Each structure stands twice: as structure tokens, then as C-alpha cells.
């Protein structure tokens, strides 16, 4: 089913219109039945267009749907003068149902609850989790909820956002130890983050208050912790019934900034992360272990042989997916050479993303290799992960969780100090892959995983939860419906 077909008012429209058509099709008035069918078709078509947001004139489509319902009511009123066998009581019952439908469509935008997901384009994980939640809500409930993802750092200040991104990308690439120092110092003294929020508070208060008043969210969800204190405080100050949820995108080692805000519920990926929040002083009943939200594509199996054939790769050979980091071109080249030396015939898929500098250098060292494919940016990452036998990557939260969802063993080549160390611990603790040392030979780890594949598969299956986003969507729905 498409999302618009899952929207409550659309389903109600189908049910009501079918009842009307069923009653009047049975009567000996084909002209009236035909007119009603035409109007019913227009109502559902315009609703589908409005809810699918395929048109910019959404309000016009809703208005056209309402006009169609009104026309059907008029036709039923006129039918009193015809010689059909429908009783006046039944006719009035159908008219009442159409009037209720008319009211539901008229009030759709007023009753549609707004959900704001506050995130940031710092790394891949925060936005990835946000998109997965949005997708799952739409998959479960159609357009009953209006979900919008906001780059909250950009909203606060585009200048600050640009600086923060440059600092983050540069420090993790060129000065990881400095980044670790900042991460650990702010974690030990959480007042640094709180002070940062408080300093900016008077400068952004009016802007953020106006933004929230315009959006009128029924729920705030955050996947990025740094500005949670500020966001929750401003909205709850002016809306005492407001709810605030934090979806924790880290595992095991949790930065203290996650617990600064007045948070109603935390959603975490695993029990280890739940315990970390409890250790930081959070109440256990606030924490829901629902899994890490990944794209719903991970719930679907893939025909690995057909996928590899489309890439013109040999489906009988093992396939390694390598996701290079931005932290070192030489290191990436060394890893690729190491894999090719280990097994010259192994399928090697390299996805460089939007890194335009990395791709040509890797193409150069793999030139002439028929079993190597280098892909730039792709929106089919889930297919590549599912088609792989082993994934070589860094310890980023989203990628790690996507590999676990697909039950694919990982070889971790890079761990950003501080924020990704918990992800590496998770992999080690539950035997989900191998975390490399700085001098390790990748080929030895590939060989070890191949020889112990059944063991890795068993542990990965225990941890895999590809439907986590749907579980989160259901929790959000229950939370909002409980307030009605």
C-alpha cells in the first residue's frame, strides 16, 4: 500500500463511499448510481493527490474532494424524489456519514499532528536516523502525521553551522587527538555544553520561539544532542504539554550532553546504552530499548546473485564492500591493495560517496581489475550492504547499525576518538566483526571471518533488528494518541 492509502481520512473515505455506492447500485436507478460513482472517483482521486503531495496545490485538491462529497450529499437529497427502495432512515444515515467525511476532510490540516525531528548534518548518523523514523511513520500511518526534519544547527545560525561542520571534519581528519580532548573534556564537565546553550539562549530565543509557534509541533524528537537543552527549554516554556524525545545515536559510551535537556523519553539501540543512561542518572522508565532506526529496505531480502550480475561481477566469488573514510587517502589505498593481494579474484565494491578526490585515486590503483567496482554517491547503500559478504568500514553509528541490521560482519578500520569508541566496543563485545589495530593486516581479518562465518552469523542474527524504525513509529503513535 502507498502512504496515502494508509491515511485515516482516506481509508474512512473509501469505507463511506463504498457503503453509499453499494446501497444505490442495488437500486433500479443506473443514472443516479453512475453519477455517484463519478463523484466518488473524483473524491478519492483528489484525496490521493493531496495526501501524496505530488501537487503543490494541496489545499485545492482537498477543496475539490470536499466539493465532491457535497455533490454526493445533494444527489442523495434529490434521490428522495426517485422511485428507489432506499428508506428515508437509511438515506439519512448515509448523508450523515458523508457529512462526517466532509468535516474530516475540511479539518484534516488542523487535526494532522506535526512532528519535528531536530537533527544536524554532522557525520552521517544523525540525519540517517531521522530519515528512517520519518519513513517508518509514513509507512505505518500514511499522512496522519506531518513529519519534518530540521537541521537545527543551521536554523540557529548558518554561520555557526558552517564553522561547526568545518571544525568537525577537519579535526577528525587531521587532529583526531585534539578532537578526542575536546570530546572528553566536554563530557567530563557537562556544564561546558550547558553554558554554550545558555550563552546562545538570548540571541536565538525570539527566532526559535517564532519557529516553534509557526510549526506548532505536537512532538519534538532530537537525534543530535548538543542543542537539546536549548530546544526543549524554549518549547516547553511556552507549551507545557509539549513532549521531547531523544533518539540516542551512540552506543555504550554516551556523551553527557544527551541528558542535559528536559527529556520525556529516550530511545536507545540496545541494553548497554540504556544502562549507560541509567548510570548518568536517568530514570529507567524513561528509556525505551527499541533499536537503532535504519531504512525499511533492510527488512527486505536481496537476490545477491542477480545484484552482482547487474554489476557484472561473478556471483560465485566472495564480495567485500569497502566504505573508505575521509581520514586518509593513503590508508584507503593501502586497504584496497591489501584486499586485492589477499585474493585477486574476490569481488571488491568500493563506495566513495561524495568524496571527489578519493575516487580517481582508487580508480588508478584498481585499473584493469575486472572484479572491482568503484561507485560514487548512491541512494542504494542498503542493497550494497545486503549483497556483501563482509563490510570494511569505519565505526560510524549509522553504518555499523545498518550492517548489524543486515547481519553482515564488519572489519573496522577507523574509530573517531570519543564518539565512535562505544560502537567499536559493541562490535567487540558481541562478536559482530573485528576492530583493527593501526598496524593490522586486513587480509588476515578477512580470512578469519571467512573461516568462522557461522559464529559471526549467529551473533549478528541475535543483534539484528531491521524493523526498529517501525517499532519507534508505533511508540510515537501511542504516545501522541494517549494525549487525545
C-alpha positions as CSV (number, residue, x, y, z in Angstrom):
1,X,0.0,0.0,0.0
2,X,1.1,3.5,-0.7
3,X,1.3,6.1,2.2
4,X,-1.9,8.0,1.1
5,X,-3.8,4.7,1.3
6,X,-2.9,4.3,5.0
7,X,-4.0,7.8,5.9
8,X,-7.0,7.6,8.2
9,X,-9.3,10.0,6.4
10,X,-8.6,8.3,3.1
11,X,-9.5,4.9,4.5
12,X,-12.6,6.4,6.0
13,X,-13.5,8.0,2.7
14,X,-13.2,4.6,0.9
15,X,-15.3,2.9,3.5
16,X,-18.1,5.6,3.4
17,X,-18.2,5.9,-0.4
18,X,-18.3,2.1,-0.8
19,X,-21.3,2.0,1.5
20,X,-23.1,4.7,-0.5
21,X,-22.3,3.0,-3.8
22,X,-23.3,-0.4,-2.6
23,X,-26.7,0.8,-1.5
24,X,-27.5,2.7,-4.6
25,X,-26.0,0.3,-7.1
26,X,-28.6,-2.3,-5.9
27,X,-31.4,0.0,-6.8
28,X,-33.0,0.3,-10.3
29,X,-31.6,3.8,-10.9
30,X,-28.4,3.3,-13.0
31,X,-28.3,7.1,-13.8
32,X,-28.0,8.0,-10.1
33,X,-25.6,5.2,-9.4
34,X,-23.4,6.4,-12.3
35,X,-23.4,10.0,-11.1
36,X,-22.5,8.8,-7.6
37,X,-19.6,6.7,-8.9
38,X,-18.2,9.6,-10.8
39,X,-18.3,11.9,-7.8
40,X,-16.8,9.1,-5.6
41,X,-14.0,8.6,-8.1
42,X,-13.2,12.4,-8.0
43,X,-13.2,12.5,-4.2
44,X,-10.7,9.6,-3.8
45,X,-8.5,10.8,-6.7
46,X,-8.2,14.3,-5.3
47,X,-7.6,13.0,-1.8
48,X,-4.8,10.7,-3.2
49,X,-3.2,13.7,-4.9
50,X,-3.5,15.9,-1.8
51,X,-2.0,13.3,0.6
52,X,0.7,12.2,-1.8
53,X,1.9,15.8,-2.0
54,X,2.5,15.3,-5.7
55,X,1.0,18.7,-6.3
56,X,1.9,22.0,-4.8
57,X,-1.8,22.9,-4.7
58,X,-2.6,20.5,-1.8
59,X,-5.4,22.8,-0.5
60,X,-7.1,22.9,-3.9
61,X,-7.1,19.1,-4.1
62,X,-8.7,18.9,-0.6
63,X,-11.2,21.5,-1.6
64,X,-12.1,19.5,-4.7
65,X,-12.6,16.4,-2.5
66,X,-15.0,18.4,-0.3
67,X,-16.9,19.6,-3.3
68,X,-17.3,16.0,-4.5
69,X,-18.7,14.9,-1.1
70,X,-21.1,17.9,-1.1
71,X,-22.3,16.9,-4.6
72,X,-22.9,13.3,-3.4
73,X,-25.0,14.7,-0.5
74,X,-27.0,16.7,-2.9
75,X,-27.6,13.7,-5.1
76,X,-28.8,11.7,-2.1
77,X,-31.2,14.5,-1.3
78,X,-32.5,14.5,-4.8
79,X,-32.9,10.7,-4.7
80,X,-35.8,11.2,-2.3
81,X,-37.9,12.1,-5.3
82,X,-37.0,9.0,-7.3
83,X,-38.7,5.6,-7.0
84,X,-35.8,3.7,-5.5
85,X,-36.4,1.4,-2.5
86,X,-33.9,3.0,0.0
87,X,-35.7,4.1,3.2
88,X,-35.5,7.6,4.4
89,X,-33.8,6.4,7.5
90,X,-31.1,4.6,5.6
91,X,-30.7,7.6,3.3
92,X,-30.3,10.0,6.3
93,X,-27.7,7.6,7.8
94,X,-25.7,7.7,4.6
95,X,-26.0,11.5,4.4
96,X,-24.7,11.8,8.0
97,X,-21.7,9.7,7.2
98,X,-20.9,11.8,4.1
99,X,-21.2,15.0,6.3
100,X,-18.8,13.5,8.8
101,X,-16.4,12.7,5.9
102,X,-16.8,16.3,4.7
103,X,-15.9,17.6,8.2
104,X,-12.9,15.3,8.4
105,X,-11.5,16.5,5.1
106,X,-12.2,20.1,6.0
107,X,-10.3,19.8,9.3
108,X,-7.6,17.5,8.0
109,X,-4.8,20.1,8.2
110,X,-5.9,21.2,11.7
111,X,-6.0,17.7,13.1
112,X,-2.9,16.4,11.3
113,X,-0.3,16.4,14.1
114,X,3.1,17.9,13.4
115,X,6.3,16.1,14.4
116,X,9.6,18.0,14.2
117,X,12.8,16.0,14.2
118,X,15.7,18.1,15.2
119,X,19.0,16.9,13.7
120,X,22.3,18.0,12.2
121,X,24.5,17.2,9.2
122,X,27.5,16.3,11.4
123,X,28.6,13.0,10.1
124,X,26.0,10.6,8.6
125,X,24.3,9.0,11.6
126,X,22.0,11.8,12.9
127,X,20.3,12.6,9.6
128,X,20.2,8.9,8.7
129,X,18.3,8.0,11.9
130,X,16.0,11.0,11.3
131,X,15.1,9.9,7.8
132,X,14.5,6.3,8.9
133,X,12.0,7.5,11.5
134,X,10.2,9.7,9.0
135,X,10.0,6.9,6.6
136,X,8.6,4.5,9.2
137,X,5.9,6.9,10.4
138,X,4.7,7.4,6.9
139,X,4.9,3.6,6.2
140,X,2.7,2.9,9.3
141,X,0.3,5.8,9.4
142,X,0.4,7.5,6.0
143,X,0.0,11.2,6.3
144,X,-1.8,11.2,9.6
145,X,1.3,12.9,10.9
146,X,3.2,15.7,9.2
147,X,6.9,14.9,9.8
148,X,9.6,17.5,9.1
149,X,13.3,17.0,9.6
150,X,15.2,20.2,10.6
151,X,18.9,20.9,10.6
152,X,18.6,22.6,14.0
153,X,22.2,23.9,13.9
154,X,21.6,25.6,10.6
155,X,18.4,27.1,12.0
156,X,20.2,28.5,14.9
157,X,22.9,30.1,12.8
158,X,24.1,29.3,9.3
159,X,27.5,30.8,10.1
160,X,27.8,28.7,13.3
161,X,26.7,25.6,11.3
162,X,29.3,26.1,8.6
163,X,32.0,26.7,11.2
164,X,31.0,23.6,13.2
165,X,31.0,21.4,10.2
166,X,34.4,22.6,9.0
167,X,35.8,22.2,12.5
168,X,34.3,18.7,12.9
169,X,35.5,17.4,9.5
170,X,39.0,19.0,9.9
171,X,39.6,17.8,13.4
172,X,38.6,14.2,13.0
173,X,40.7,14.1,9.8
174,X,43.8,16.0,10.7
175,X,43.8,16.2,14.5
176,X,41.8,13.3,16.0
177,X,43.6,13.6,19.3
178,X,42.6,17.2,19.6
179,X,39.0,16.2,18.8
180,X,39.2,13.5,21.5
181,X,40.5,16.0,24.0
182,X,37.6,18.3,23.3
183,X,35.1,15.4,23.4
184,X,36.4,14.1,26.7
185,X,36.7,17.5,28.4
186,X,33.1,18.4,27.5
187,X,32.0,15.0,28.6
188,X,33.7,15.3,32.0
189,X,32.5,18.8,32.5
190,X,29.0,18.8,31.0
191,X,28.5,22.4,32.2
192,X,30.5,23.4,29.1
193,X,27.7,22.3,26.8
194,X,25.1,23.7,29.1
195,X,26.9,27.1,29.2
196,X,27.1,27.1,25.4
197,X,23.4,26.6,25.3
198,X,22.8,29.4,27.9
199,X,25.1,31.9,26.1
200,X,23.3,31.4,22.9
201,X,19.8,31.4,24.5
202,X,19.0,35.1,24.5
203,X,20.3,35.5,20.9
204,X,18.1,32.8,19.5
205,X,15.1,32.8,21.8
206,X,12.9,35.0,19.6
207,X,13.8,33.2,16.5
208,X,13.3,29.7,17.9
209,X,10.1,30.6,19.7
210,X,8.7,32.1,16.5
211,X,9.7,29.0,14.6
212,X,8.0,26.6,17.1
213,X,4.9,28.8,17.2
214,X,4.6,28.6,13.4
215,X,5.1,24.9,13.2
216,X,3.1,24.0,16.4
217,X,4.7,20.6,16.8
218,X,2.8,18.0,18.8
219,X,6.2,16.3,19.4
220,X,9.8,17.2,19.3
221,X,12.3,14.5,18.5
222,X,16.1,15.0,18.6
223,X,18.8,12.9,17.0
224,X,21.6,15.4,17.8
225,X,22.3,16.2,21.5
226,X,24.3,19.5,21.6
227,X,21.3,21.9,21.4
228,X,18.7,19.7,23.1
229,X,18.8,21.8,26.3
230,X,18.0,25.0,24.4
231,X,15.3,23.5,22.2
232,X,13.4,21.6,24.9
233,X,13.6,24.6,27.3
234,X,12.2,27.1,24.8
235,X,9.3,25.0,23.6
236,X,8.3,23.6,27.0
237,X,8.3,27.1,28.5
238,X,5.6,28.2,26.0
239,X,3.9,24.8,25.7
240,X,3.5,23.0,29.0
241,X,2.0,19.9,27.3
242,X,5.0,19.6,24.9
243,X,6.8,16.2,24.7
244,X,10.5,15.8,23.9
245,X,12.1,12.6,22.8
246,X,15.8,11.9,22.3
247,X,16.8,9.2,19.9
248,X,20.4,8.3,21.1
249,X,22.5,7.6,18.0
250,X,25.6,6.4,20.0
251,X,26.1,3.1,21.6
252,X,27.5,2.2,25.1
253,X,29.7,5.3,25.6
254,X,27.2,8.2,25.9
255,X,28.2,11.8,25.9
256,X,26.7,13.7,28.9
257,X,25.1,16.2,26.5
258,X,22.3,13.6,25.8
259,X,21.0,14.0,29.4
260,X,21.1,17.8,29.7
261,X,17.6,18.5,28.3
262,X,14.2,18.1,30.0
263,X,13.6,14.8,28.1
264,X,10.4,12.8,28.4
265,X,11.7,9.7,26.7
266,X,14.9,8.2,25.4
267,X,15.0,5.7,22.6
268,X,18.2,3.6,22.5
269,X,19.6,0.8,20.3
270,X,20.5,-1.7,23.0
271,X,20.5,-2.6,26.7
272,X,24.1,-1.5,27.1
273,X,23.2,2.1,26.0
274,X,20.2,2.0,28.3
275,X,22.5,1.1,31.2
276,X,24.8,4.0,30.3
277,X,21.9,6.4,30.5
278,X,20.9,5.0,33.9
279,X,24.5,5.4,35.1
280,X,24.2,9.1,34.1
281,X,21.2,9.5,36.4
282,X,18.3,9.0,34.0
283,X,15.2,7.1,35.2
284,X,14.8,3.6,33.8
285,X,11.1,4.1,32.9
286,X,12.0,6.9,30.6
287,X,14.3,4.7,28.4
288,X,12.9,2.6,25.6
289,X,15.2,0.0,24.0
290,X,13.7,-0.1,20.6
291,X,16.8,-0.4,18.4
292,X,18.6,1.9,16.0
293,X,16.3,3.2,13.2
294,X,17.5,2.1,9.8
295,X,15.8,2.3,6.4
296,X,13.0,-0.1,5.9
297,X,14.9,-1.6,2.9
298,X,16.9,-3.6,5.4
299,X,13.8,-5.6,6.2
300,X,13.8,-7.0,2.6
301,X,16.0,-9.7,1.3
302,X,18.0,-9.2,-1.8
303,X,18.8,-11.6,-4.6
304,X,22.6,-11.4,-4.2
305,X,23.4,-13.3,-7.4
306,X,21.2,-11.1,-9.6
307,X,22.5,-7.9,-7.9
308,X,26.2,-8.9,-8.6
309,X,25.3,-9.9,-12.1
310,X,23.9,-6.4,-12.8
311,X,27.3,-5.1,-11.7
312,X,29.0,-7.6,-14.0
313,X,30.6,-9.4,-11.0
314,X,31.0,-13.1,-10.5
315,X,28.3,-14.2,-8.0
316,X,30.3,-17.3,-7.2
317,X,33.0,-15.3,-5.6
318,X,33.0,-13.7,-2.1
319,X,32.1,-10.0,-2.1
320,X,33.8,-7.3,0.0
321,X,32.2,-3.9,0.4
322,X,34.7,-1.2,1.3
323,X,33.5,2.2,2.5
324,X,36.6,4.5,2.6
325,X,37.0,7.1,5.3
326,X,37.8,10.7,4.7
327,X,40.6,10.5,7.2
328,X,43.4,9.3,4.9
329,X,43.8,8.7,1.2
330,X,47.0,6.6,1.7
331,X,45.3,4.4,4.3
332,X,42.4,3.8,1.9
333,X,44.8,2.8,-0.9
334,X,46.7,0.5,1.4
335,X,43.5,-1.3,2.4
336,X,42.4,-1.7,-1.2
337,X,45.9,-3.1,-2.2
338,X,45.8,-5.4,0.8
339,X,42.4,-6.9,-0.2
340,X,43.5,-7.4,-3.8
341,X,46.7,-9.1,-2.7
342,X,44.8,-11.4,-0.4
343,X,42.5,-12.6,-3.1
344,X,43.0,-11.2,-6.6
345,X,39.6,-12.7,-7.7
346,X,37.4,-11.5,-4.8
347,X,34.6,-9.1,-5.7
348,X,35.5,-5.7,-4.3
349,X,32.9,-2.9,-4.3
350,X,34.2,0.5,-3.2
351,X,31.7,3.3,-2.5
352,X,33.4,6.7,-2.2
353,X,30.2,8.8,-1.7
354,X,30.6,12.4,-2.5
355,X,34.4,12.4,-1.9
356,X,35.5,13.5,-5.4
357,X,39.2,13.4,-4.5
358,X,39.3,9.8,-3.3
359,X,37.5,8.2,-6.3
360,X,40.1,8.9,-9.1
361,X,43.0,7.8,-6.9
362,X,41.3,4.5,-6.1
363,X,40.4,4.0,-9.7
364,X,44.0,4.4,-10.6
365,X,45.3,1.6,-8.4
366,X,42.4,-0.7,-9.4
367,X,42.7,-0.1,-13.1
368,X,42.4,-3.2,-15.2
369,X,40.7,-5.2,-12.3
370,X,37.5,-6.7,-13.7
371,X,36.4,-7.8,-10.3
372,X,36.5,-4.2,-8.8
373,X,33.7,-1.7,-8.9
374,X,34.0,1.9,-7.7
375,X,30.8,3.7,-7.0
376,X,30.4,7.4,-6.2
377,X,27.3,8.5,-4.4
378,X,24.4,6.1,-4.2
379,X,21.0,6.0,-2.6
380,X,21.0,2.2,-2.7
381,X,23.5,1.7,0.1
382,X,21.2,-0.9,1.7
383,X,21.4,-3.1,-1.4
384,X,25.2,-2.9,-1.5
385,X,25.4,-3.9,2.2
386,X,23.0,-6.7,1.8
387,X,24.8,-8.0,-1.3
388,X,28.2,-8.0,0.5
389,X,29.7,-10.9,2.5
390,X,32.0,-8.6,4.6
391,X,31.9,-4.8,5.1
392,X,35.1,-2.9,5.6
393,X,34.3,0.5,7.2
394,X,34.8,2.9,10.0
395,X,32.9,2.8,13.3
396,X,30.2,5.3,12.4
397,X,27.0,4.8,14.3
398,X,24.6,4.6,11.3
399,X,26.8,2.4,9.1
400,X,27.5,0.0,12.0
401,X,23.8,-0.4,12.8
402,X,23.0,-0.9,9.1
403,X,25.5,-3.7,8.9
404,X,24.1,-5.3,12.1
405,X,20.5,-4.9,10.7
406,X,21.7,-6.8,7.5
407,X,23.7,-9.3,9.7
408,X,26.9,-8.5,7.9
409,X,30.3,-8.9,9.7
410,X,32.4,-5.8,9.8
411,X,36.1,-5.0,9.7
412,X,36.5,-1.6,11.4
413,X,39.5,0.3,10.0
414,X,39.0,3.6,11.8
415,X,37.4,4.8,15.1
416,X,36.9,8.5,15.8
417,X,38.1,9.1,19.3
418,X,35.4,9.6,21.8
419,X,32.1,9.4,19.9
420,X,32.8,6.1,18.0
421,X,34.6,4.2,20.7
422,X,31.3,2.9,22.0
423,X,30.4,1.5,18.6
424,X,33.7,-0.3,18.5
425,X,33.1,-1.7,22.0
426,X,29.7,-3.0,20.8
427,X,31.3,-4.9,17.9
428,X,34.0,-6.4,20.1
429,X,31.6,-7.3,23.0
430,X,29.1,-9.1,20.8
431,X,31.5,-10.6,18.2
432,X,29.9,-8.7,15.3
433,X,33.2,-8.2,13.5
434,X,36.8,-7.2,14.0
435,X,38.2,-3.8,15.1
436,X,41.6,-3.3,13.5
437,X,44.7,-2.1,15.2
438,X,46.8,0.6,13.4
439,X,49.3,-2.0,12.0
440,X,46.8,-4.8,11.3
441,X,46.7,-6.6,8.0
442,X,43.1,-6.5,6.6
443,X,43.6,-9.8,4.7
444,X,44.2,-11.7,8.0
445,X,40.9,-10.5,9.3
446,X,39.0,-11.4,6.1
447,X,40.4,-14.9,6.3
448,X,39.4,-15.2,10.0
449,X,35.8,-14.1,9.3
450,X,35.5,-16.5,6.3
451,X,36.8,-19.4,8.5
452,X,34.4,-18.6,11.4
453,X,31.5,-17.3,9.4
454,X,28.8,-19.4,11.1
455,X,29.9,-18.0,14.5
456,X,29.7,-14.4,13.3
457,X,26.3,-15.1,11.6
458,X,24.9,-16.5,14.9
459,X,25.9,-13.4,16.9
460,X,24.8,-10.9,14.2
461,X,21.4,-12.5,13.9
462,X,20.9,-12.1,17.7
463,X,21.6,-8.4,17.5
464,X,19.9,-7.7,14.1
465,X,16.7,-5.5,14.3
466,X,15.9,-4.1,10.9
467,X,12.4,-3.1,11.9
468,X,13.5,-0.8,14.7
469,X,12.2,2.3,12.9
470,X,8.7,0.8,12.7
471,X,8.8,0.0,16.5
472,X,9.8,3.6,17.1
473,X,7.0,4.8,14.9
474,X,4.5,2.8,16.8
475,X,5.8,4.1,20.1
476,X,5.5,7.7,18.8
477,X,1.9,7.0,17.7
478,X,0.9,5.5,21.0
479,X,2.4,8.5,22.8
480,X,0.5,11.0,20.7
481,X,-2.7,9.1,20.8
482,X,-2.6,8.8,24.6
483,X,-2.8,12.6,24.7
484,X,-6.1,12.7,22.8
